[in-house]
């Protein structure tokens, strides 16, 4: 896994001519008990107002007390269209093939509105509003035992993200809320793919809402950044807090990042620490 990530990093930084025009991004993470995940995406600007972003993700479900064989893969595609200079519409869909007793389908739409080029001390402040649904088809319980009958539910959710430049700082904040589960998942049922905004690692569990903030200090060569996330699982009445920190190194048209992500750092028995690296290049 580590060799693969290093190889892809070199390809992204040294060989940006391998694809025509856009941005290629890769991220990988390793953690406790053999946890490993990879994510990759290609942002393709068609120069006619449309932007296509295919993406793929992968991780091993090995962050439990006992490792489980196999892995889970996610395929996604986002299509954005620039309606005006300051207004972009996007459609997105994702599919997780049936594996280890889970199958997911996700789809949604959103709008990105840039308020102005400069509003006082803020530069390019934007609002990104999204809404969508996720369909879950689950055949096993949280312990990996087959269910008597498949559990199926659809989650309707919405999110709102705000971002802006403030001098050398880049600020982002996002709030996600599940409005409704048409069938509320019982306690012995979990989801296989839950992403926390601005983090690389994938966790398991149905989340009712989450809030995340990311701040970066950008310079010509390096950009340190930090993430704070707060979210609540359906099976819990308390919020979980996770944090991340890292450093991005800018090399011409490419960027290499590395850092650490800590999930549930206030709960000693459930704390998970992941080390990640990412690389991206524009051409």
Secondary structure, DSSP 8 states (H G I E B T S, - for coil): -HHHHHHHHHHHHH-GGGSSSEEEEEEEEEEGGG-EEEEEEEEEE-SSSEEEEEEEEEEES--SSS--SSEEEEEEEEEEEEEETTEEEEEEEEEEEEETTEEEEEEEEEEEEE--SEETTEEEEEEEEEEEEEEEEEEE-TTS-EEEEEEEEEEEEEEEEEEEEETTEEEEEEEEEEEEESS---TT---S-EE-TT---EE-S-EEEEEEEEEEEE-SSEEEEEEEEEEEETT-SS-EEEEEEEEEEEETTEEEEEEEEEESTT-TTT-EEEEEEEEEEE-
